[in-house]
Amino acid sequence: MAIQHAVLALLARGPSYGYQLKGAFEQAVGPQWGPLNIGHLYQILDRLSRDGLVVAERHPQPVKPDRVVYEITPDGRAELDHWLAEPSPRSGGFRDDFFLKVTAAARSGEPATVRTVLGNQRGHLMRELRNLDGLRRRADDPVVGLLLAAAGRHVEADLAFVDDAESVLLADGGALLGRLAAGPADSSAEGPDVTRAAG
């Protein structure tokens, strides 16, 4: 899980506590990730602690509740090194909600449905691309700038897919959609072969 390893990477720089880790994570990855839920972060820290990848130590405070400080263990450093050395496959593979939406629209046989699905997605992606571009221009951290640029390239690839889907599905005035809506011919409905001569 990427966040668990990102937390290990932050702890490799030195011991830290929950809210400090939350701030460091959000600063490191930039605004395109969104805020890290503190409850989720504590679940990750508990799991890392159970797995022996971090150790937790309570530090008393005069007024506030005890502060729990986390420190990476040698096993945690080994896990972090292993993660950094491995390539990263797409987290969701190619099981994408929009791919399924295009499939459903295409098999509806309705050009208007396909146009609506593709048009709505194109508008959403264009807004996302403008937002990412604005964030990238304001980014002071070069790593955050790189991450925002990479996110923008993903959006550009999604826009190229929308263009491809439009050119394939709508190029012939709906003939292809009509064939897709009809579905494949069902040869099993013909019944058993009765043309063999009786012996």
C-alpha positions as CSV (number, residue, x, y, z in Angstrom):
1,M,0.0,0.0,0.0
2,A,1.6,3.3,-1.1
3,I,0.6,5.4,1.9
4,Q,2.0,3.0,4.4
5,H,5.4,3.1,2.5
6,A,5.2,6.9,2.2
7,V,4.8,7.0,6.0
8,L,7.8,4.8,6.4
9,A,9.8,7.1,4.1
10,L,8.9,10.1,6.3
11,L,9.9,8.2,9.4
12,A,13.2,7.2,7.8
13,R,14.1,10.9,8.2
14,G,13.5,10.7,12.0
15,P,10.9,10.0,14.7
16,S,7.6,11.8,14.4
17,Y,4.0,11.9,15.7
18,G,0.6,11.7,13.9
19,Y,-0.2,15.3,13.1
20,Q,3.4,16.1,12.3
21,L,3.4,13.1,9.8
22,K,0.1,14.3,8.3
23,G,1.5,17.8,7.6
24,A,4.8,16.4,6.2
25,F,2.9,14.0,3.9
26,E,0.6,16.7,2.6
27,Q,3.6,19.1,2.0
28,A,5.6,16.3,0.3
29,V,3.0,15.1,-2.2
30,G,1.3,18.4,-2.9
31,P,-2.3,19.5,-3.3
32,Q,-3.4,17.1,-6.0
33,W,-3.5,14.3,-3.5
34,G,-5.9,16.1,-1.1
35,P,-5.8,16.1,2.7
36,L,-4.7,12.9,4.5
37,N,-7.4,11.7,6.9
38,I,-5.8,11.6,10.4
39,G,-7.9,8.6,11.5
40,H,-6.7,6.7,8.4
41,L,-3.1,7.7,9.2
42,Y,-3.5,6.4,12.8
43,Q,-4.8,3.1,11.4
44,I,-1.8,2.8,9.1
45,L,0.6,3.6,12.1
46,D,-1.2,0.9,14.2
47,R,-0.7,-1.6,11.4
48,L,2.9,-0.7,10.9
49,S,3.4,-1.0,14.7
50,R,1.7,-4.5,14.7
51,D,3.9,-5.6,11.8
52,G,7.1,-4.5,13.6
53,L,7.9,-1.9,11.0
54,V,7.7,1.0,13.5
55,V,7.8,1.3,17.3
56,A,5.6,3.7,19.3
57,E,6.7,5.5,22.4
58,R,4.4,7.7,24.6
59,H,5.8,11.1,25.6
60,P,3.9,12.8,28.5
61,Q,2.9,16.4,28.0
62,P,2.1,18.8,30.8
63,V,-1.4,19.8,29.7
64,K,-2.4,17.8,26.6
65,P,-2.7,14.0,26.4
66,D,0.4,12.0,25.9
67,R,2.0,12.3,22.5
68,V,2.8,9.0,20.7
69,V,6.0,9.3,18.8
70,Y,6.7,6.7,16.0
71,E,10.2,5.5,14.9
72,I,11.1,3.2,12.0
73,T,12.6,-0.1,12.9
74,P,15.3,-2.0,11.0
75,D,12.5,-4.2,9.5
76,G,10.7,-1.0,8.5
77,R,13.8,0.3,6.7
78,A,14.2,-3.1,4.9
79,E,10.5,-2.9,3.8
80,L,11.0,0.6,2.6
81,D,14.1,-0.3,0.6
82,H,12.3,-3.3,-0.9
83,W,9.3,-1.0,-1.9
84,L,11.6,1.6,-3.5
85,A,13.5,-1.1,-5.5
86,E,10.3,-2.6,-7.1
87,P,8.5,-1.1,-10.1
88,S,4.9,0.2,-9.5
89,P,2.0,-1.4,-11.4
90,R,-1.1,0.7,-12.0
91,S,-3.0,0.7,-8.7
92,G,-6.3,-0.1,-10.3
93,G,-5.0,-1.9,-13.3
94,F,-7.4,-1.0,-16.2
95,R,-10.6,-1.6,-14.2
96,D,-11.8,2.0,-14.7
97,D,-15.3,3.3,-14.1
98,F,-15.1,5.4,-17.3
99,F,-14.1,2.4,-19.4
100,L,-17.2,0.6,-18.1
101,K,-19.3,3.7,-18.9
102,V,-18.1,3.8,-22.5
103,T,-18.8,0.1,-22.8
104,A,-22.4,0.5,-21.6
105,A,-23.0,3.6,-23.8
106,A,-21.6,1.9,-26.9
107,R,-23.7,-1.2,-26.4
108,S,-26.8,0.9,-25.9
109,G,-26.7,1.6,-29.6
110,E,-27.6,5.2,-29.1
111,P,-25.2,7.8,-30.6
112,A,-26.7,10.5,-28.3
113,T,-25.8,8.5,-25.2
114,V,-22.2,8.0,-26.4
115,R,-21.9,11.7,-27.2
116,T,-23.3,12.6,-23.7
117,V,-20.9,10.2,-21.9
118,L,-17.9,11.4,-23.9
119,G,-18.8,15.1,-23.7
120,N,-19.3,15.0,-20.0
121,Q,-16.0,13.2,-19.4
122,R,-14.1,15.6,-21.7
123,G,-15.5,18.6,-19.8
124,H,-14.6,17.1,-16.5
125,L,-11.0,16.3,-17.7
126,M,-10.5,19.8,-19.2
127,R,-11.5,21.3,-15.8
128,E,-9.1,18.9,-14.0
129,L,-6.3,19.8,-16.4
130,R,-6.7,23.6,-15.9
131,N,-6.8,23.0,-12.1
132,L,-3.6,20.9,-12.2
133,D,-1.9,23.4,-14.4
134,G,-2.7,26.3,-12.1
135,L,-1.5,24.3,-9.1
136,R,1.8,23.4,-10.9
137,R,2.5,27.0,-11.7
138,R,2.1,28.0,-8.1
139,A,4.2,25.0,-6.7
140,D,7.4,26.1,-5.0
141,D,8.6,22.5,-4.4
142,P,10.2,21.0,-7.5
143,V,9.0,17.5,-6.5
144,V,5.4,18.7,-6.1
145,G,5.8,20.4,-9.5
146,L,6.8,17.0,-11.0
147,L,3.9,15.2,-9.4
148,L,1.5,17.8,-10.7
149,A,3.0,17.5,-14.2
150,A,2.6,13.7,-14.0
151,A,-1.0,14.0,-12.9
152,G,-1.6,16.4,-15.9
153,R,-0.1,13.8,-18.3
154,H,-2.5,11.2,-17.0
155,V,-5.4,13.5,-17.6
156,E,-4.0,14.2,-21.1
157,A,-3.9,10.5,-21.8
158,D,-7.5,10.2,-20.6
159,L,-8.5,13.0,-23.0
160,A,-6.8,11.1,-25.8
161,F,-8.9,8.1,-25.0
162,V,-12.0,10.2,-25.2
163,D,-11.0,11.4,-28.6
164,D,-10.2,7.8,-29.7
165,A,-13.6,6.5,-28.4
166,E,-15.4,9.3,-30.3
167,S,-13.6,8.7,-33.6
168,V,-14.2,4.9,-33.4
169,L,-17.7,4.8,-32.1
170,L,-19.3,7.8,-33.9
171,A,-17.4,7.9,-37.2
172,D,-19.9,5.9,-39.3
173,G,-23.2,7.6,-38.2
174,G,-24.1,4.9,-35.7
175,A,-23.7,1.8,-37.8
176,L,-21.1,0.4,-35.5
177,L,-23.2,1.2,-32.4
178,G,-26.1,-0.7,-34.0
179,R,-24.0,-3.8,-34.5
180,L,-22.7,-3.5,-30.9
181,A,-26.3,-3.2,-29.6
182,A,-27.4,-6.3,-31.5
183,G,-24.6,-8.3,-29.9
184,P,-22.9,-11.4,-31.3
185,A,-24.9,-14.0,-33.1
186,D,-25.8,-16.8,-30.8
187,S,-24.9,-20.0,-32.5
188,S,-26.0,-22.2,-29.6
189,A,-29.7,-21.3,-30.4
190,E,-29.6,-23.4,-33.6
191,G,-29.7,-26.7,-31.6
192,P,-27.8,-29.9,-32.2
193,D,-26.4,-30.8,-35.7
194,V,-29.0,-33.1,-37.3
195,T,-27.4,-33.3,-40.7
196,R,-25.5,-36.4,-40.0
197,A,-26.8,-39.5,-41.9
198,A,-28.3,-42.2,-39.7
199,G,-26.1,-45.2,-39.5
